């Protein structure tokens, strides 16, 4: 199956915008830590799992190659947002403005958290997209339980990579080991349960998008370059 062309797609640009918006909102809300019973969460948990659900749908419908472009777009927007937050934070505040401290607390950048967020997102998303693409090929594009399984399995793997990397890079040494383990386990379990609960909706939505776009891409080994950096060489 030949690779789909963006100019022929009705919804691809809309999904790109929603994907990037979800990613940036998750990053802005991530610094807040809250508790629900024995579990500890980051504020970004409210929307971040949607990023992976979008990743599942995009790879399921459009294939790995176009999904790779969206992942890189999200990465570029993360870097741009971080740069803008830093520049605005460093600008001297007006003499009558009293919100500098609150702004710095909300948007202030800790370099290792920024690095951890970017690395975790990049690796986790590509693991998610790669696994789903491969599983769809092995299943010959079958829907039903096979489709639900690849949605869940790819997210379980991608979220595991994401959660471990962000924990090690951004928070090791910031929290005690028990606190860090509690946070990461809580976040990971929530993401996995979130994905499982929404799988019936996300698979149905993906199938609806296939009808609208008139496409159901199955990536073949001969036609698909799985190098994450392949988009930079074309």
Secondary structure as UniProt FT lines:
FT   HELIX           6..8
FT   HELIX           12..29
FT   TURN            30..31
FT   STRAND          33..36
FT   TURN            37..38
FT   STRAND          39..42
FT   TURN            43..44
FT   HELIX           45..62
FT   HELIX           64..90
FT   TURN            95..96
FT   HELIX           100..107
FT   HELIX           111..138
FT   TURN            139..141
FT   HELIX           145..166
FT   HELIX           167..171
FT   TURN            173..174
FT   HELIX           177..213
FT   TURN            221..223
FT   HELIX           228..233
//
